[in-house]
């Protein structure tokens, strides 16, 4: 029986989301006859963790659904065994990259990838704890993205062409398997910058413009700024629309994504800490390597948590946002190299050349960081124009200026190291016996 992993990483209270994702797992098992491993990776503190364990304990048993709820201690035990068996150099450093003390959007998903490999899953389907499902046009049952994911993932693109609403795939790619299926989100912006836009649209354009590559023409630059982080807008679901295509990273979100193991089994996500957007890398890899994907409109509803609105939460979020701006210097260079390589990123058997990706990442660390110093200057000027708590954020970022510049470069060096270690790590999961979690 085909096994798949539906994963929910979390570090916040989300019992309702756990129950909703469990319903999606049950749907996948019932409709597609697969074995769905619902993997909840929990980094919450003790009281929240206890609430989640209670929520998991009330889930009804469902044929074809296996639930795994792992706290960080259990995750660390698994990782130590895999790392030891892999024989990678600097095992303690690799463990820190896989389970860092700080928030890492990439690392939590990398743990899901390795656990899925250990469970023998063919794909990973990721959801987020600060989101919920839409309902059908009649307000009835939820519309689960896993429907389109299980319909297409891993099948030859030419076989999927008759199952989608339309195809915009280059015929030269029709013989390759579908590597990614994804949708976007509706509701609040994925990056919490709407307040900046309300306070001063000109400042918003300056700040969000930091995420746009320098070589983008001005007319497209303004369009990208306007569309950034807005997902699919606010329009409700009215009916399925699916497109077989090379999926643009701008059209999907990591709360609504699924990859085949031929993707995440070759290359991990960047393990950068305190960096928004660090988990989108594989979407770019799939797109640039010209691997087929399916874009659907079962968008997930995004919302922002109360914690982010607190003073402490606000400052922490602004640091993550600043590191995101700094990371774009390096990621844009890597994306340009991957786009230029195109299908050459694939070997003769159609597999992603991880060593090439690692080389691009490592080369990016030699870029002059003067551009990033200028990015911090823009953020500083912009936040001081906004005033209020943005002035406090500017002060906090200024106090960490050199550290932030160093961290942005070091994050890429560590990413290259993890890519080098990834092959041995994924192979080591195959030798684990008697998995009981």
N, C-alpha and C positions, 0 to 999 in steps of 0.2 A: 504494500500500500504506500502511496506517495505521502511523504511527511512534509509539512510546512511549519514554519515558526511565525506566529503572530506575536509581536513583542511590544510591551509597554514599559519603557523606562520611566521612573518617576523619583522625585525627591520632595514631593508635596502631597497633601491630602487629596485623594481622588477615588474614594470608594465607588462613586457613581460611574466614573470612567471605567473602573475595573469591571463592574457589572455589565456595562455597555459593550466593552471589548470582548467579554466572555460570550455575549450574545452573538457577536460577529463570528467568533470561533465556532460556535454551535452551528451557525448558518453555513459556514464553509464546509464543515464536516458533513452536514446533512445534505446539502445540495450537490457537492462535488465528490463525496465519498472519499475524502482525504483524511489523514490523521493530522489534526491541528494541535500543535504544541503551543499553548498560551504561556508565554514567558514574561513574567513580571519581574523586572530588575529594580529593586527597591533600595534607594539610598536615603530614605527618610529617617528622621530621628525616631527614638523609641516609641513615644506615644502615637505618632502617625503610623509607624510600622505596625503597631498592635492593631490599630483600626483597620489597616489593610488586610492583616491576617484574618481578622474577623469577617471582613467582606468576602475574602476568598473562601473562608470556611462555610459561608452560606450559599456558595454557588452550587446549583444542582448538578449532579453527575450527568454528563452528556456523552453518548456513544461517539467515539472518534475524537474526543477532546481530552487532552492531557494538560493539566495545569501545573506550572512550576512557578513558585514565588520565592525568590532568592534575595536575602538581605546582603549587605556588603561583606559580612563575614563569610557567608557561603560562597559568594562570588570570588572572594580572594582565595579561598581554599581551592576552588576549581582552577583558577588562574595559576596558582603556584604549581599545581600538578602538571598542567599543560606546559608551562614554561620550563619546568625541570625536565620533562620528557623531551622537549624540543631541542635542548642542548644549545640554545641561543647564547651568544655572548652577553655579558652585562645583564643577567637575569633580574636583578633587583631594579635596574633602570627600566627594563621592559615592563615589569609589574607596575611601576609607578605610572608608566604611560597608559597602561590598560585600566588602572584603577587609581587615578590621582586623587589627592585630597581636595582639590578645587572642583568646581563645576566644569564638566567637559561634555559637550553635546556629541562629539565624535567618539569619545572613549566609551560612553555607555552603550552606544550602538555597536562598537567593535566587540564589546563583551557579548552582546546578543549574537553577533556573527559567529564567534567561536563556540558559543553554547549550541547554536543551531548546527554547526558542523559536528559537534560531539553527538548530537541527537540524530544525525543522519538526515537532516532536512534539505529539501531541494531549493528552498527560497525563504527569504525573510521579509515579513510584512510589518512595517513600523507604524505605530500610532503614538500620539503624545497625550500627556495627562491634562493639558490645558485646552482640550478640544472635545467636541461631541459630534454625533452623526446628525445629518439632516434626515427628514422624513420624506416619504413619497409625496407626489402632488396632491393626493387625497388626504394628506396628514396622517397616514397610517403607519406602516412598518418602516423602520429605519432603512436607508439605502446604504448598504455596506460596500465599501470599495473592494473588499476581498472577492466580490463577484467577478469583476473585470480582471483582477489580478490572477485568479485561478483559471479563468477562461483562457488567458493568453500566455502567461509566463512559461518560458522554456520551449514553447512550440515554434516551429519554423514559421517565419513571417508570412511566407506564401500561403500557409495553411490558416493563418489568422485573418488574412485579408477578407475572407468572406464572412467573418464574424463581427466585423466592426462597421460603424456607420460610414466611414470613408477611409481611403488610404492616400497618404501623401508621402509614402516611402519611396526612396530611390530604388528602382527595379534591381539595381546591382546588389542591393542588400537583402533581397527577398529570400535568399537561401540561408540567411543567418537566423538563429533563434531569437525570440523576443527576450530581451535582457532586463527590461524595466517596464513596470506599469505604474502610472501615477496620476494623481489629480492634485488639485490645489485646495484652497480653503476659502471660506466666506466669513464675513464678520470683521472683527478688529484686525488691524494691521499685524503682520507676523513679527515685525520689529516695532517696538513701542516708541514711535516717533511722531505720532499724530499730534501730540501737544505742541511740538516744535512747529509743525505746519500751521497750527491754529495761531500760535503766538506771532510768528513772523515767516511768511512764505518765502521771502528772499533768503533768510537764514537757512530755512529748510533746504532750499535749492543748493546753497553752498555746502551744507553738511552732507546731504545725500549724494551730491555730485562727487564726493570723495570715493564712492563705490563704483563709479563709471570709468572704464578704461580711457586713457588720454586720447587714443586714436579714434574714438567714436565721433562722427560728425555732429555738429551742434544741434541740428534738427532732431537727430536720434537721441542725443544726450538728454535733451529736455523731455522727450517721450519716456526714456528709461527712468528718469528721476520721477516723473509723474506716476509711472506704473509700479515703481519699486515697493515691495512689501505689501501690496494691496491684494494679492492673490486673484481670485475670481470675482472680487467685488462683494456685493451684498445680495445679488439676485438668488432667489430660492431655486431648488431643484424642481424641474418640471418634466423631466424625461431623459433617458440615457442618450448620450452622444459620445462616441468613441472614435479615435483616430489612430490608425497605424502610421507611425512616423518616426523620425529621429527627434526625440522629445527634447524641447528646449528647456534648459534649467530654469528659465524664467516662468515656465508654465506649471510647475509642480512644486510641492512642498514636502518636506521630510516628515510631516505628520500624516502623510497620505501617499505612501510610497512602498513599492515592493521590488526587490532585486532577486535574480537567480544567483545561486551559489557560484556560478561561473564568473560573476562580477566580484562579490565580496570575498570569495575564496581566493582571489588573486591580489586584491589591493584593499587595505583598510581605509578608514576615515582618518583625517588629521586628529590627533589626540590633544590638541591645544586646549588649555584651560582658560576659563573666563573669556571666551571669544565667541560671540554670536556668529552664526553662519558657517562654523567650521565643519559642519556635518553634511554639507551639500556637495562635497568633492566628487563622489562617485557618480552623481548625476552628470557632471561635466565629463567624466571619463567615458561613460556610456555614449553620450552625445558625440564627443570628439572622435571616438573610435568607430563611429558610424554603425553602432549596434542598434537594432530595431527596438522600438518601444511602443507602448500604447498609452495614449493620453485620454483620460475619461473625465466626466463632469460630476462624479459622485463626490463633490467637494465636502470637506469636513468643516464644521463650524469652529472658528478660533475665538478664544476669549483670553483676557488678561487676568492674572491672579491679583488678589488684594495685596499680597506681600510686596509686589513690585512697586506699588504706589507709596509704600512707607518711605521715610527718609533714608533709612539704611538700605532698603531694597533699591531705591532710586539711584543712590551712589554706586552700588554694586553693579547695577544694570548699565550705568553710563561707562563704567570701566570696561565691561564686556563689549559695549558698542564701540568704544575707542579702539580696543584691540581688533575688532572687526575691520575698522577703517584701515588700521595698519597692516592687517593681513592681506588686504587686497593688492598691495604692492607686489607681494610674492605670488599670490594665487593668479593674478592676471598674467604674470610672466609664464607660469606653468600652463595655464589654460591656452595661451597663445602657442606654446610649443606643442601641446597635445593636438590642438586644432590643425596646426601645420602638418603634423604627422598623419592625422586622419586614420585610415584603415591600417597604416603601417604600425599602429599601436598594437595590432593583433598579430600573433604568430601564425604559422602555416595551418594550425588547427583551430584558428579563430579565437584563441585565448589572449587575454590582455597581457602585454609584456610588462610585467611589474617592474623589472629592472630599468626599463626606459622611463617609466613614471618616476621611480626613485631618483634617477639621474636628473630629470627636469626639476624635481623638488630641491635636490641638493644644489644644483646650479643656481637656483633662485636666491640662495642664502648669500651669494656673492654680490648681489645688487647693492648699489650705493643707497644708504638709508637716508640720504638728504631729503628725498621725496617724502619719507615718513615724518621727518621733522617738520616739513611744511604742512603735512596733514594735521599734525598736532597743533600747529599754529592756527590753522583754519578753525579747528574745533574750539580752541581757546578764545579766539576773537568772537566766534559765533555765540558761544555760551555766555560770554560776558555781555553781549548785546541783549540776550534774552533776560538776563538778570535773575533775581530770586534764587531758587535752589540750583539753577544752572550755573550761577556764579560759584556756588559751593562746589559743584562738580568740576568746574574749570580749575579751581584752586587745588582740588584733590588730584586731578590729572597732572597739573603742573608739578606738583610735589613728586610725582612718580615718573616724570618725563623720560629720563634715561632708562629706567627699569622697563618701561613699556616698550621703548625702542629695542632694547635687548631681547625682551621676551618674544616679540613678534618674529625676530630672526631665529631665535633659539627654537621656537615652536616648529619651524620648518626643518631645522636640523633633526629634531626629534622625530618628526614625521618621516623623514627619509630613513632614519634608523628603524622605525617600526615597519615600514614597507619591506626593508631588507629581512626583518625577522618574521614577517607574516607567513611566508611559505612554510618554514619549520613549525610555526605555531599551529597552523591549520592541519598540517600532517600529523602533529602530535595528538590532536583531538581524536584521531581514528583509533588510537591505541588504548583509550580509556575504557575500562571495563566496569560493569555493574553500576551504571548511573542510576541513582535512586532519588535524586532531587526533582 
